Amino acid sequence: MVSRTGFFNTIILLGIVQGLIVSALLFFSKNNKRPTRILAVLLLVITLASFNLYANYQNWFDSNLFRFIANFIPWVLVMSAGPLIYFYVRSSLNPDFKINKKYRRHFFPVLIDLVPSLIAFIYVGGVLTKLIRNNPAPWGAFIDTYNVYADIPRWLSITLYVVMSHRWLTDYKIKHHNSLNGQTVNFTWLRQFIRLFIVFQLIWLLYLVPYVIPAYTDKMLDTFDWYPLYIPMAILIYWLGIKGYIISQQQANPQKKPGVNNSNLSPDLIRRVIAALTNAMEINKEFLNPNLSLAMLAENTGFAQKTISAVLNQHLHKSFNEFINRYRIDEFKERIQLPESNNLTIAGVALECGFSSQATFQRTFKELVGKAPSEFRKAMSQTN
């Protein structure tokens, strides 16, 4: 008869096996898209944390050699999970998103996870050079205590990035006026993805609060061990692995809808649609209308909405709002340098350029230009 502990350990082990396999499949998939690789790394981070716990349960590190080697390997890199969650969400809906130098700074707090391994290196190096006395007990005690309280910034980090991801999804839907332009399945998956992490964070919080109180730390471990946290983590690995892999395959082999796929759009039609869109934006400046919609643009150009959407999505690689807002931002950059704009606020100029929402304007400008509108205006005034 399998004991309860044995049953729980089996669940964790199966999660580890699946996590390793799926993360490898995702990372080396022919669908070499950025979100697929980010998901693979996120899954590996969670899996390695689970492996560290399971290896200790199975006494794999009881051997002096294995224990010595394991001390130098940072199995737990949870501080990287939050940024990976956030970047996965953004890259899944924005194919132009890249983890550039600015975004790499989000991974600096991973140093918190590296402290135990760094302590091990310092201790061993000190002993070998005879600068430190060969007495591992106080060093081990420090690492154990550190690991207890390091869970606080780890929980806070993931929670912060989960909230940021949720807000980004909400803003994305508002930005596109609730029209997801063929991203409905992807958006639904990402919303489920974030909700699952919200649930996991709540479970972790219920365990974390008594765990970090010194009077209850040992009692929590003696009574529950780590199962209340790592069983949900195993379930998280199962779901992320299966669902994430299915979604990645769907992204690699999208179902083409009749009437809007490449085969149904002749090169001549594509050229005519692009010319009409360009004329509507650059000559007629229809983007100045804050209420401009796909239906209005279709009526003014004489092409069907689905045809315009297909050209925008498949050939210009932009959503309707991305296409319109690019012209509005360019218009703003020109107008803000004109003398007559000196007496206008940034919000006033943005309104004249077709933006009806100050928040949308600020976010779009920062994404496309790389700096805030106020910074751009100041730089232009100094140049002129």
Secondary structure, 3 states (H helix, E strand, C coil): CCCHHHHHHHHHHHHHHHHHHHHHHHHCCCCCCHHHHHHHHHHHHHHHHHHHHHHHHCCCCCCHHHHHHHCCCCCCCHHHHHHHHHHHHHHHHCCCCCCCHHHHHHHHHHHHHHHHHHHHHHHHHHHHCCCCCCCHHHHHHHHHHHHHHHHHHHHHHHHHHHHHHHHHHHHHHHHCCCCCCCCHHHHHHHHHHHHHHHHHHHHHHHHHHHHCCHHHHHHHHHHCCCHHHHHHHHHHHHHHHHHHHHHHHHHHCCCCCCCCCHHHCCHHHHHHHHHHHHHHHHCCCHHHCCCCCHHHHHHHHCCCHHHHHHHHHHCCCCCHHHHHHHHHHHHHHHHCCCHHHCCCCHHHHHHHCCCCCHHHHHHHHHHHHCCCHHHHHHHHHHHC
